[in-house]
Amino acid sequence: NQNVDVQCPNHRKVDVNKSPCAHVLCLIFFQVHGILRRSSSFNTGRIEHLYQNPQTHTEGNMKLHYGDLTDSTCLVKIINQVKPTEIYNLGAQSHVKISFELAEYTANVDGVGTLRLLDAIKTCGLTNSVKFYQASTSELYGKVQEIPQKETTPFYPRSPYGAAKLYAYWIVVNFREAYNMFAVNGILFNHESPRRGSNFVTRKISRSVAKIHLGQLESFSLGNLDSKRDWGHAKDYVEAMWLMLQQEEPEDFVIATGEVHSVREFVEKAFRHVGKTIVWEGEDEREVGRCQETGVVHVKVDPKYFRPTEVDYLQGDSTKAYQKLSWKPKVTFEELVKEMVDADVELMKKNPNA
């Protein structure tokens, strides 16, 4: 994850993270600065296109600094050096299932990491000049208390990830009220793109369908096929993030499409795009998805992908965003699935081991 700072024509600076966000802001502004975690290998695959020369990792409009959300000293140094006026904190251990296995680390990065950033702003004396965006999540709602979920819906997180993000949500509210800081939470429902990490369910589906279409794979396994999510396109949601920081007063917003689709439906539409019809057979852990045209089983269920506590249904109500930000999603669910599958077909043609 990269925390990114942007300098625009009127010398405003912005701090963001994640490639769709960096990409959009690079189109708007002149320069992007980001925090890059130290690794023994390049971990910049999703932002390669933002380098002036991707082959040599020569920086142009994007400047990267080594740092980490678990290191408050480096955050103070970077913020003091860059002196941004807008900070977008999207850094997180963001895989819900993995958060059960890395619960302490998730709390450290997702929860306390947000506090470290806010404290760094305060330490650098920038509370009156910085606008801060926090990437909140629909996982805050977890075991949903009402349908659809909006800004006033009570939270009920069902994972260490959701619980850590709940702390982050409230520490943002606290800094807003205690120090009069322009700090907002964007409660974003699931947002996807071809740059989604390969171990997230949507990208796992699009990658696997692409491989099956090209004859590189026969089948793949998933967890709960009946989980229902409100899926949108990341580029639409990045626009909403930016709009939140252009307002006169700081407010929290739910960002969602208002449509709900199951994992099962995502699978069906992805296969349909490559000319295959999936027919479901069996029940529970023995359920499989078979290709109607060939009779080959392409999808299986594996209990290892089940969460200890499931979130079955998430549906957002972004009426407030529509009314106050004039925001609404542009990319449909079918367009999103098609774009992801097409991108992975092209990727697997070039590199079957990608």
Beta strands, then each sheet from edge to edge (+ up, - down):
strand 1: 3-7
strand 2: 13-16
strand 3: 31-36
strand 4: 62-66
strand 5: 86-89
strand 6: 131-137
strand 7: 182-188
strand 8: 191-192
strand 9: 220-222
strand 10: 228-229
strand 11: 232-233
strand 12: 253-255
strand 13: 261-262
strand 14: 278-281
strand 15: 288-291
strand 16: 297-301
sheet 1: 4+ 3+ 1- 2+ 5+ 6+ 7+ 12+
sheet 2: 8+ 11+
sheet 3: 9+ 16+ 15- 14+
sheet 4: 10+ 13-
end
